[in-house]
Amino acid sequence: MLKKTAWAALPGATPAEKLATIGITVKKSVNIRKLGTIADNYGVAIWLFFEEDLARTRSLESVLAEFEKVPEYERPVILVKSFLRFTQENDPSFEQTMEEFPLMAEIVTIGETPSGSGTNAGPYVTCLMPFLDELDLSAELPQPGLHAVPPEKP
């Protein structure tokens, strides 16, 4: 219930307007840990895509329907919370690595899933994960920005 209250408290009439107030806009690259915090605090379904063509040319609903019978960790798309949980459980150094080399995902779409669509109704964001060969480990580190996310209201 707190997530719905926090979401409702964000200014704006559409998911895109509400998310823009906390720094989430299409084409922007955002720290994956910030995306996890937003999913936790506001109840936004944030989907990470590992295949560019799926992220840019297909609707979220069609991709989820196509891969619904595929085990979660074998799909080309995963919720940010599941991704973060999996990496933390399987790599004890994950948090430290993310401090040194923040993983940035590009925001591709922002929308709202209607009730009765077969998936949970509510706001969603789709993001494209970088490919490992695209990561520039010598680049200047961006500011993590986690402090810019307003805390969930009681």
C-alpha positions as semicolon CSV with decimal commas, in nm:
position;residue;x (nm);y (nm);z (nm)
1;M;0,000;0,000;0,000
2;L;0,288;0,237;0,073
3;K;0,415;0,196;-0,284
4;K;0,078;0,305;-0,427
5;T;0,076;0,604;-0,192
6;A;0,430;0,699;-0,293
7;W;0,340;0,660;-0,662
8;A;0,025;0,870;-0,621
9;A;0,227;1,143;-0,446
10;L;0,452;1,197;-0,749
11;P;0,341;1,501;-0,948
12;G;0,210;1,434;-1,298
13;A;-0,086;1,276;-1,471
14;T;0,089;1,003;-1,673
15;P;0,359;0,751;-1,585
16;A;0,606;0,944;-1,806
17;E;0,532;1,270;-1,624
18;K;0,556;1,110;-1,279
19;L;0,881;0,928;-1,358
20;A;1,037;1,239;-1,511
21;T;1,018;1,404;-1,167
22;I;1,260;1,140;-1,035
23;G;1,493;1,140;-1,335
24;I;1,348;0,864;-1,551
25;T;1,299;0,968;-1,913
26;V;1,317;0,785;-2,245
27;K;1,670;0,765;-2,397
28;K;1,837;0,847;-2,065
29;S;2,088;0,601;-1,917
30;V;2,019;0,528;-1,551
31;N;2,215;0,341;-1,286
32;I;2,064;-0,005;-1,243
33;R;2,068;0,030;-0,864
34;K;1,862;0,350;-0,892
35;L;1,615;0,156;-1,108
36;G;1,593;-0,108;-0,836
37;T;1,527;0,158;-0,574
38;I;1,251;0,312;-0,785
39;A;1,091;-0,030;-0,837
40;D;1,102;-0,089;-0,460
41;N;0,977;0,254;-0,354
42;Y;0,710;0,319;-0,616
43;G;0,595;-0,024;-0,732
44;V;0,698;0,039;-1,092
45;A;0,764;-0,276;-1,296
46;I;1,107;-0,211;-1,446
47;W;1,203;-0,461;-1,716
48;L;1,559;-0,512;-1,836
49;F;1,600;-0,630;-2,197
50;F;1,914;-0,805;-2,315
51;E;1,822;-0,799;-2,687
52;E;1,800;-0,462;-2,858
53;D;1,556;-0,564;-3,130
54;L;1,307;-0,694;-2,872
55;A;1,341;-0,379;-2,660
56;R;1,297;-0,136;-2,948
57;T;1,054;-0,309;-3,186
58;R;0,818;-0,516;-2,973
59;S;0,562;-0,434;-2,708
60;L;0,633;-0,549;-2,355
61;E;0,311;-0,753;-2,357
62;S;0,407;-0,944;-2,674
63;V;0,756;-1,026;-2,542
64;L;0,622;-1,144;-2,206
65;A;0,359;-1,357;-2,381
66;E;0,619;-1,514;-2,612
67;F;0,852;-1,609;-2,326
68;E;0,597;-1,687;-2,053
69;K;0,687;-2,060;-2,049
70;V;1,063;-1,998;-2,046
71;P;1,228;-2,007;-1,701
72;E;1,280;-1,656;-1,561
73;Y;1,660;-1,653;-1,578
74;E;1,667;-1,784;-1,936
75;R;1,449;-1,511;-2,086
76;P;1,583;-1,212;-2,282
77;V;1,394;-0,987;-2,039
78;I;1,380;-0,980;-1,659
79;L;1,249;-0,755;-1,384
80;V;1,523;-0,535;-1,235
81;K;1,447;-0,665;-0,885
82;S;1,498;-1,027;-0,999
83;F;1,819;-0,935;-1,181
84;L;1,963;-0,756;-0,879
85;R;1,863;-1,037;-0,642
86;F;2,018;-1,302;-0,870
87;T;2,346;-1,115;-0,913
88;Q;2,378;-1,039;-0,541
89;E;2,310;-1,403;-0,448
90;N;2,556;-1,537;-0,705
91;D;2,834;-1,281;-0,677
92;P;2,927;-1,158;-0,329
93;S;3,137;-0,880;-0,483
94;F;2,847;-0,745;-0,692
95;E;2,777;-0,443;-0,470
96;Q;3,142;-0,338;-0,467
97;T;3,167;-0,384;-0,843
98;M;2,859;-0,164;-0,893
99;E;3,024;0,105;-0,679
100;E;3,338;0,100;-0,893
101;F;3,171;0,045;-1,231
102;P;2,805;0,154;-1,223
103;L;2,592;-0,044;-1,464
104;M;2,380;0,192;-1,669
105;A;2,066;0,086;-1,859
106;E;1,899;0,295;-2,129
107;I;1,532;0,380;-2,078
108;V;1,345;0,265;-2,390
109;T;0,975;0,298;-2,304
110;I;0,754;0,417;-2,023
111;G;0,395;0,303;-2,007
112;E;0,108;0,167;-1,809
113;T;-0,029;-0,182;-1,830
114;P;-0,409;-0,175;-1,818
115;S;-0,595;-0,402;-1,579
116;G;-0,717;-0,723;-1,743
117;S;-0,415;-0,742;-1,973
118;G;-0,283;-1,066;-1,826
119;T;0,002;-0,894;-1,641
120;N;-0,009;-0,677;-1,331
121;A;-0,175;-0,344;-1,400
122;G;0,033;-0,037;-1,331
123;P;0,326;0,169;-1,452
124;Y;0,621;0,005;-1,624
125;V;0,956;0,097;-1,773
126;T;1,155;-0,101;-2,027
127;C;1,533;-0,064;-2,036
128;L;1,808;-0,193;-2,258
129;M;2,107;-0,342;-2,082
130;P;2,448;-0,262;-2,230
131;F;2,637;-0,537;-2,402
132;L;2,961;-0,632;-2,228
133;D;3,169;-0,524;-2,526
134;E;3,009;-0,177;-2,507
135;L;3,114;-0,111;-2,148
136;D;3,390;0,146;-2,125
137;L;3,568;0,060;-1,804
138;S;3,814;0,346;-1,850
139;A;3,544;0,614;-1,874
140;E;3,491;0,866;-1,597
141;L;3,251;0,724;-1,342
142;P;2,903;0,882;-1,331
143;Q;2,761;0,990;-0,999
144;P;2,551;0,705;-0,860
145;G;2,255;0,937;-0,795
146;L;2,080;0,708;-0,549
147;H;2,038;1,002;-0,312
148;A;1,821;1,176;-0,576
149;V;1,542;0,922;-0,536
150;P;1,292;1,051;-0,280
151;P;1,241;0,808;0,007
152;E;0,916;0,617;0,024
153;K;0,661;0,807;0,228
154;P;0,512;0,633;0,533
